[in-house]
């Protein structure tokens, strides 16, 4: 790192807990009539949501409260006032999400253009540094990149123009599923099966809660016994089997997770939002209930550091963790929590949750906080930055950073565990430099990731990552302060005692001969190590050059 400027490292902070809760359960035992009603209602409201989204995108930046009210009144005539409110709110959330994604795409294009322009300005085959890539390898690659530069500049100009006008491009149902229509053989789908999946993804069966109303929701209502009823839109009111245009499903549901919390909110008529959706892969109906919770009170950083913590390094296939005491010294053995990110999304999600719950249970047993890197790979995935390193780009893209961090914070809040986020700068490099080799022995193979977890934990505790501090500037002794940053001798689980060196610790006697360093009498010290409380000398005795006398002694030792 000599001669290389380091970027500023942000201070660690305590992560804020979740602000909402969502639970899901399966709707079992539906009759054919129930299934048909849900499909008709979802298709009808889905068509209204598509039209409303199209109208909102056409408004662009000219949107106002008046246009919102006009759209809501138009939807109320063909549904209901509460269905219209849920549709317009979902439309605004979708437009805002597309707007943020558009801005992130612009930043990605700007970063790619800057990198290509910098490399094109360098001679061919010029070597780069750690921070900046060098020139391209061949003239052919240089030519291809020059063409790509013009292509990215055109895209950037087009995206900036759309962003200035407030124009976004949104696909209800998902762009990936839409593109699957052109690759049915690769997806192993028929046109009819794809069409059914496409239509189901565009259904709308979502209702926001409202405090003070019966059971917290007037549109989709779930009783504490699990009975589900929903308000039918005006065109489908003839299908009602209950008063006031409502349809009651035959089957009932049971929430297994957070059941008591949900029941308390429903009984108190507090707002609960519901969403009914159909899983085409499993051919099942599901109900999701969600509500907001007050922010979790975070503890001060000093209290989170008390007694040490657990440093965690996030990797593509496992979490490397090591317990540290309050002085920053590793205790015990490193732990690794593996997960497999291959397969379906549900399988990947289950793997991440399983790894996190094992980590949290370990931290709960010891009553410690968890330190994790505040990673963000949003600007680090472009091929312009990493060039031909496809494997490295795949590893970065495959790491579930955002999902893992969000799940860890929410799961830790339920167990009362504090999460400390630290700056990820140089943790892997400095951890391997200062901790990997000293902690590697015959019975333990310390990896680079294990060493990085120690660096993360030490940074969260406020210590330097390096094992020892610099010696005093004035001299090489301990006159100003102790030269090492080690734990006290009585601290359990510290890094380890130093190897015993035979012989004295003074320069007056050679090794293995003469007096021992621990024997104060043999070194002709004035005070005996086992002497009781000593009597202070009078000014006259100090003037005569007498030494300190033990209590009860009648003779003075001459210098």
C-alpha positions in Angstrom: 0.0 0.0 0.0 3.0 2.3 0.0 2.7 5.2 -2.4 -1.0 4.5 -2.9 -3.6 7.0 -1.6 -6.3 5.3 0.5 -9.9 6.4 0.5 -11.6 7.6 3.6 -13.1 4.9 5.8 -16.5 5.6 7.2 -17.2 5.0 10.8 -19.2 1.9 11.9 -22.8 2.3 12.8 -25.7 0.2 14.3 -28.1 -1.0 11.6 -31.7 0.1 11.9 -34.2 -2.6 12.3 -37.1 -3.4 9.9 -40.2 -1.2 9.7 -42.7 -3.8 8.5 -43.7 -7.4 8.8 -45.0 -9.8 6.1 -46.3 -13.4 6.7 -47.7 -15.9 4.2 -49.8 -19.0 4.2 -51.4 -21.3 1.7 -55.1 -21.2 0.9 -56.2 -24.8 1.0 -59.4 -26.6 0.0 -60.8 -24.1 -2.5 -63.9 -25.2 -4.4 -64.1 -24.8 -8.2 -66.4 -21.8 -7.6 -64.0 -20.1 -5.3 -61.2 -20.6 -7.8 -63.2 -19.2 -10.6 -64.2 -16.1 -8.6 -60.6 -15.4 -7.6 -59.5 -15.7 -11.2 -62.3 -13.4 -12.5 -61.7 -10.7 -9.8 -57.9 -10.9 -10.4 -58.2 -10.6 -14.2 -60.7 -7.7 -14.0 -58.6 -5.7 -11.5 -55.4 -6.5 -13.4 -56.8 -5.0 -16.5 -57.7 -1.8 -14.6 -54.2 -1.7 -13.1 -52.6 -2.0 -16.5 -54.7 0.9 -17.9 -54.0 3.0 -14.8 -50.2 2.4 -15.1 -50.3 3.3 -18.8 -52.1 6.6 -18.0 -49.6 7.4 -15.2 -46.6 6.8 -17.4 -48.1 9.0 -20.1 -48.4 11.9 -17.5 -44.7 11.8 -16.7 -43.6 14.7 -14.6 -47.0 16.5 -15.1 -48.6 14.3 -12.4 -50.4 16.2 -9.6 -53.0 15.5 -6.9 -55.8 16.5 -9.3 -54.8 14.0 -12.0 -54.5 11.3 -9.2 -58.0 12.1 -8.1 -59.3 11.9 -11.7 -57.8 8.5 -12.2 -59.1 7.2 -8.9 -62.7 8.4 -9.7 -62.5 6.7 -13.1 -61.5 3.4 -11.4 -64.1 3.7 -8.7 -66.9 3.4 -11.3 -65.7 -0.1 -12.4 -64.5 -1.4 -9.1 -64.9 0.3 -5.7 -63.3 3.3 -3.9 -61.0 1.1 -1.9 -60.0 -1.1 -4.8 -59.3 2.1 -6.7 -57.1 3.4 -3.9 -55.0 0.2 -3.8 -54.6 0.3 -7.6 -53.4 3.9 -7.8 -51.0 3.4 -4.9 -49.5 0.3 -6.5 -49.2 2.3 -9.8 -47.3 5.1 -8.1 -45.0 2.7 -6.4 -44.2 1.0 -9.7 -43.6 4.3 -11.5 -41.2 5.4 -8.7 -39.3 2.1 -8.8 -38.9 2.4 -12.5 -37.7 5.9 -12.1 -35.0 4.9 -9.6 -33.9 2.0 -11.9 -33.7 4.4 -14.8 -31.4 6.7 -12.8 -29.2 3.8 -11.7 -28.9 2.7 -15.4 -27.8 6.2 -16.3 -25.1 6.1 -13.7 -24.0 2.7 -14.9 -23.7 4.0 -18.5 -21.7 7.0 -17.3 -19.3 4.7 -15.4 -18.8 2.4 -18.4 -18.2 5.4 -20.8 -15.6 6.9 -18.4 -13.8 3.5 -18.1 -13.7 2.9 -21.9 -12.6 6.4 -22.7 -9.8 6.2 -20.2 -8.5 2.9 -21.6 -8.8 4.1 -25.2 -6.6 7.0 -24.4 -3.8 4.7 -23.3 -1.4 3.0 -25.7 -2.2 -0.6 -26.5 -0.7 -3.2 -24.1 0.0 -0.6 -21.5 -0.1 -2.1 -18.0 -2.5 -0.8 -15.4 -2.4 -0.4 -11.7 -4.5 -1.7 -8.9 -6.9 1.2 -9.1 -7.0 1.9 -12.8 -6.9 -0.6 -15.7 -4.4 -0.2 -18.5 -4.7 -0.1 -22.2 -6.4 -2.8 -24.3 -4.4 -5.9 -25.3 -4.7 -5.8 -29.1 -5.6 -3.3 -31.8 -8.7 -5.3 -32.6 -10.0 -5.1 -29.1 -9.3 -1.4 -29.1 -11.4 -1.0 -32.3 -14.3 -3.0 -30.9 -14.3 -1.0 -27.7 -14.3 2.2 -29.7 -17.5 1.1 -31.4 -19.0 0.1 -28.0 -18.2 3.6 -26.7 -20.3 5.2 -29.4 -23.1 2.7 -28.7 -23.1 3.5 -24.9 -23.0 7.2 -25.7 -26.1 6.9 -27.8 -27.9 4.9 -25.1 -26.9 7.5 -22.5 -28.2 10.3 -24.5 -31.5 8.5 -25.0 -31.8 7.6 -21.3 -31.1 11.2 -20.3 -33.7 12.5 -22.6 -36.3 10.0 -21.2 -35.3 10.9 -17.6 -35.7 14.6 -18.4 -39.2 14.1 -19.7 -40.2 11.7 -17.0 -40.7 8.8 -19.3 -40.2 5.2 -18.0 -40.7 1.8 -19.5 -42.6 -0.7 -17.3 -43.8 -4.3 -18.1 -46.6 -5.6 -15.9 -45.9 -9.2 -15.4 -42.1 -8.9 -15.8 -39.8 -8.4 -18.7 -38.1 -11.7 -18.2 -41.4 -13.6 -18.6 -42.2 -11.5 -21.6 -39.0 -12.4 -23.3 -39.6 -16.1 -22.5 -42.3 -16.0 -25.1 -39.6 -16.0 -27.8 -37.7 -18.9 -26.2 -40.4 -21.5 -25.3 -38.3 -24.5 -26.2 -35.5 -23.4 -23.9 -38.0 -22.7 -21.1 -39.7 -26.0 -21.7 -43.1 -24.3 -22.1 -45.9 -24.5 -24.6 -47.6 -21.4 -25.9 -50.7 -22.2 -23.9 -48.8 -22.7 -20.7 -46.9 -19.5 -21.2 -50.1 -17.6 -21.8 -51.6 -18.9 -18.5 -48.5 -17.9 -16.6 -48.4 -14.5 -18.3 -52.0 -13.7 -17.4 -51.7 -14.9 -13.8 -48.7 -12.6 -13.3 -50.8 -9.6 -14.3 -53.7 -10.3 -12.0 -54.3 -7.8 -9.2 -55.6 -9.0 -5.8 -54.1 -6.6 -3.3 -55.8 -4.4 -0.7 -54.3 -1.9 1.7 -55.4 -1.9 5.3 -57.2 0.8 7.2 -57.1 1.3 11.0 -60.4 1.7 12.7 -62.3 -0.4 10.2 -63.6 -3.9 10.9 -60.7 -6.3 11.2 -58.3 -3.7 9.8 -59.3 -4.1 6.1 -62.7 -3.5 4.4 -61.7 -4.9 1.0 -60.1 -8.2 1.8 -61.2 -9.3 5.3 -59.7 -12.2 7.3 -61.3 -13.1 10.6 -59.3 -14.4 13.6 -60.8 -17.9 12.8 -59.3 -17.7 9.3 -62.4 -17.0 7.2 -61.6 -14.9 4.0 -64.0 -12.6 2.3 -63.5 -10.0 -0.3 -65.4 -7.1 -1.7 -66.4 -7.8 -5.3 -66.0 -5.1 -8.0 -69.2 -3.6 -9.4 -69.2 -5.7 -12.7 -68.9 -8.9 -10.7 -71.3 -8.1 -7.9 -73.7 -10.8 -9.1 -71.3 -13.5 -7.9 -71.7 -12.4 -4.2 -72.7 -15.1 -1.7 -72.8 -12.7 1.4 -74.4 -9.3 2.1 -73.1 -6.0 0.8 -71.6 -7.5 -2.3 -69.0 -9.7 -0.6 -67.8 -13.2 -1.4 -66.8 -15.6 1.3 -64.4 -18.4 0.5 -65.2 -21.9 1.6 -61.7 -22.7 3.0 -60.0 -21.0 6.0 -56.4 -20.1 6.5 -54.0 -20.4 9.4 -50.9 -18.3 9.9 -48.1 -20.3 11.5 -45.6 -17.5 11.8 -46.4 -14.4 14.0 -49.9 -15.7 14.5 -50.4 -14.0 17.8 -49.2 -10.6 16.5 -51.6 -10.9 13.6 -54.5 -11.9 15.8 -53.9 -9.0 18.1 -53.9 -6.5 15.3 -57.1 -8.0 13.7 -58.9 -8.1 17.0 -58.0 -4.4 17.7 -59.1 -3.3 14.2 -55.6 -2.2 13.3 -54.5 -1.9 9.6 -53.4 -5.1 7.9 -52.7 -5.3 4.1 -53.5 -8.5 2.2 -52.4 -9.9 -1.1 -53.8 -13.0 -2.8 -51.6 -14.5 -5.6 -51.5 -17.7 -7.6 -48.3 -19.6 -8.0 -48.3 -21.1 -11.5 -45.3 -23.4 -10.7 -47.1 -25.1 -7.8 -50.7 -24.4 -8.9 -51.5 -23.1 -5.5 -53.2 -20.0 -4.0 -51.4 -18.0 -1.3 -52.4 -15.2 1.1 -49.8 -12.7 2.4 -50.6 -10.4 5.3 -48.4 -7.4 6.0 -48.3 -4.4 8.4 -46.0 -1.7 9.7 -44.3 -1.9 13.0 -42.7 0.9 15.1 -38.9 1.3 14.5 -36.8 -1.0 16.7 -34.9 1.0 19.3 -31.2 0.5 18.5 -28.6 0.3 21.3 -25.6 2.7 21.4 -22.5 1.5 19.6 -20.6 1.4 22.8 -23.1 -1.0 24.3 -23.0 -3.2 21.1 -19.2 -3.4 21.5 -19.4 -4.4 25.2 -18.0 -7.9 25.7 -16.8 -8.2 22.1 -18.7 -9.3 19.0 -18.7 -11.6 16.0 -17.1 -10.5 12.7 -18.8 -11.9 9.5 -17.3 -11.8 6.0 -19.8 -12.3 3.2 -18.7 -14.6 0.3 -20.3 -16.2 -2.7 -20.9 -19.6 -1.0 -20.5 -19.1 2.7 -20.3 -16.7 5.7 -16.9 -16.7 7.4 -17.3 -15.7 11.1 -14.9 -15.3 14.0 -15.7 -14.3 17.6 -13.6 -11.4 19.0 -13.3 -10.1 22.6 -13.6 -6.5 23.5 -9.9 -5.9 22.8 -10.2 -7.2 19.3 -8.5 -10.5 19.8 -9.9 -13.7 18.1 -11.4 -16.3 20.5 -11.9 -19.9 19.8 -12.0 -21.3 16.3 -13.5 -19.7 13.1 -16.9 -20.7 12.0 -18.2 -21.1 8.4 -21.9 -21.2 7.4 -22.3 -22.5 3.9 -25.2 -22.0 1.4 -25.8 -23.1 -2.1 -27.1 -20.4 -4.5 -27.8 -22.7 -7.4 -31.3 -23.8 -8.3 -34.6 -22.0 -8.0 -35.2 -18.7 -6.2 -37.0 -20.5 -3.4 -34.1 -22.8 -2.9 -31.6 -20.0 -2.8 -33.8 -18.1 -0.4 -34.1 -21.1 1.9 -30.3 -21.6 1.8 -29.6 -18.0 2.9 -32.2 -18.2 5.7 -30.7 -21.5 7.0 -27.2 -20.0 7.1 -28.4 -16.8 8.8 -30.4 -18.6 11.5 -27.3 -20.7 12.4 -25.2 -17.6 12.7 -27.8 -15.8 14.8 -28.3 -18.8 17.2 -24.5 -18.9 17.7 -24.5 -15.1 18.5 -27.5 -15.5 20.8 -25.8 -18.3 22.8 -22.8 -16.0 23.6 -24.9 -12.8 23.9 -22.8 -10.9 21.3 -23.5 -8.5 18.5 -22.7 -9.2 14.8 -20.5 -7.0 12.6 -21.0 -7.2 8.9 -19.7 -5.2 5.9 -22.0 -2.6 4.4 -21.5 -3.9 0.8 -22.9 -2.4 -2.3 -22.1 -3.9 -5.7 -24.5 -1.8 -7.7 -21.6 0.0 -9.5 -19.2 -2.9 -9.5 -20.8 -5.4 -11.9 -20.2 -3.8 -15.3 -17.9 -5.6 -17.7 -16.2 -2.2 -18.5 -14.7 -2.1 -15.0 -13.5 -5.7 -14.8 -12.9 -6.4 -18.4 -12.5 -10.1 -19.3 -12.9 -11.3 -15.7 -16.2 -13.0 -16.4 -15.9 -15.4 -13.5 -15.3 -12.5 -11.1 -18.3 -10.6 -12.4 -20.4 -13.7 -12.0 -19.3 -14.1 -8.4 -20.1 -10.5 -7.6 -23.5 -10.7 -9.3 -24.3 -13.9 -7.6 -23.7 -12.7 -4.0 -27.1 -12.0 -2.4 -25.8 -8.9 -0.7 -29.0 -6.9 -0.4 -31.3 -9.8 0.4 -28.8 -11.2 2.9 -28.4 -7.9 4.7 -32.1 -7.2 4.8 -32.9 -10.7 6.1 -30.1 -10.6 8.7 -31.3 -7.3 10.1 -34.9 -8.4 10.3 -34.2 -11.8 11.8 -31.7 -10.3 14.3 -34.3 -7.8 15.5 -36.6 -10.7 16.5 -33.9 -12.3 18.6 -32.7 -9.0 20.1 -29.3 -9.1 18.4 -27.6 -5.9 17.3 -26.1 -5.6 13.9 -23.1 -3.3 13.4 -22.3 -2.2 9.8 -18.8 -1.3 8.8 -17.0 0.1 5.8 -15.7 -2.8 3.6 -12.6 -0.9 2.4 -9.4 -3.1 2.5 -10.8 -5.6 5.0 -9.8 -8.6 2.9 -6.4 -7.2 2.0 -5.4 -6.0 5.5 -7.0 -9.0 7.2 -4.8 -11.4 5.1 -1.8 -9.2 5.6 -1.9 -9.0 9.4 -3.9 -12.0 10.6 -3.9 -14.9 8.2 -0.3 -16.2 8.7 -0.1 -15.7 12.5 -3.4 -17.7 13.0 -2.4 -20.5 10.7 -0.9 -23.6 12.4 -0.6 -27.3 12.2 -4.2 -27.9 13.4 -5.9 -24.9 11.8 -5.9 -23.6 8.3 -6.9 -20.0 8.3 -8.3 -18.7 5.1 -8.3 -15.2 3.7 -12.0 -15.0 4.5 -11.4 -15.9 8.1 -8.8 -13.2 8.4 -11.2 -10.7 6.8 -13.8 -11.5 9.4 -11.3 -10.5 12.1 -10.6 -7.3 10.3 -14.3 -6.5 10.1 -14.8 -7.2 13.8 -11.8 -5.1 14.8 -13.1 -2.2 12.7 -16.5 -2.5 14.3 -14.9 -2.5 17.8 -13.0 0.7 16.9 -9.5 -0.9 16.8 -7.0 -0.9 14.1 -6.9 -3.9 11.9 -3.1 -4.4 12.2 -2.0 -6.6 15.1 0.4 -4.2 16.8 0.5 -0.5 17.0 3.5 1.6 15.9 6.3 2.1 18.5 6.6 5.5 20.2 8.1 8.2 17.9 10.7 9.3 20.5 12.4 6.0 21.2 11.9 2.3 20.9 11.1 1.7 24.6 7.9 1.7 26.5 8.5 5.1 28.0 5.5 6.8 26.4 3.0 3.9 26.0 2.9 0.2 25.6 4.0 -0.8 22.2 1.6 -3.6 21.7 -2.2 -3.6 21.5 -2.8 -6.9 23.3 -5.4 -8.0 25.8 -4.7 -8.2 29.5 -3.3 -11.4 30.9 -6.5 -12.2 32.7 -8.8 -11.9 29.7 -10.3 -15.3 28.8 -10.0 -16.4 25.2 -7.4 -13.8 24.2 -5.2 -14.3 21.2 -2.7 -16.4 23.2 0.2 -16.0 25.5 3.6 -15.3 24.2 6.1 -18.2 24.0 8.2 -18.4 27.2 11.8 -17.2 26.6 14.3 -18.9 28.9 16.8 -16.7 30.8 16.6 -13.2 32.1 14.8 -10.2 30.6 17.6 -7.8 31.4 20.9 -7.1 29.6 23.0 -7.6 32.7 23.2 -11.4 32.5 23.4 -13.8 29.6 20.9 -16.4 28.6 20.6 -19.5 30.9 23.0 -18.1 33.5 22.9 -15.6 36.3 19.8 -14.3 38.0 16.3 -14.8 36.8 14.3 -11.9 35.7 11.5 -12.7 38.1 13.8 -12.9 41.1 13.9 -9.4 42.5 16.5 -10.2 45.2 19.0 -11.8 42.8 19.0 -8.7 40.7 20.0 -6.5 43.6 16.7 -4.6 43.6 16.0 -2.4 46.6 12.5 -3.7 47.3 11.7 -7.3 48.0 8.7 -8.7 46.0 7.2 -10.2 49.2 7.9 -7.2 51.5 4.9 -5.7 53.3 3.9 -2.1 53.3 7.0 0.1 53.4 7.7 3.1 55.6 8.2 6.4 53.8 11.5 8.2 54.5 11.7 11.5 56.2 13.2 14.5 54.4 16.4 14.2 56.6 16.8 10.5 55.6 16.3 11.3 52.0 18.9 14.0 52.3 21.4 11.5 53.7 20.8 9.2 50.7 19.0 6.5 52.6 16.8 4.0 50.8 13.3 3.0 51.5 13.1 0.9 54.7 10.6 -1.9 55.4 8.1 -1.4 58.1 9.6 -2.3 61.5 13.3 -2.1 60.5 15.8 -0.3 62.7 18.7 0.0 60.3 19.1 2.0 57.2 20.6 0.6 54.0 23.4 2.8 52.7 23.4 3.5 48.9 
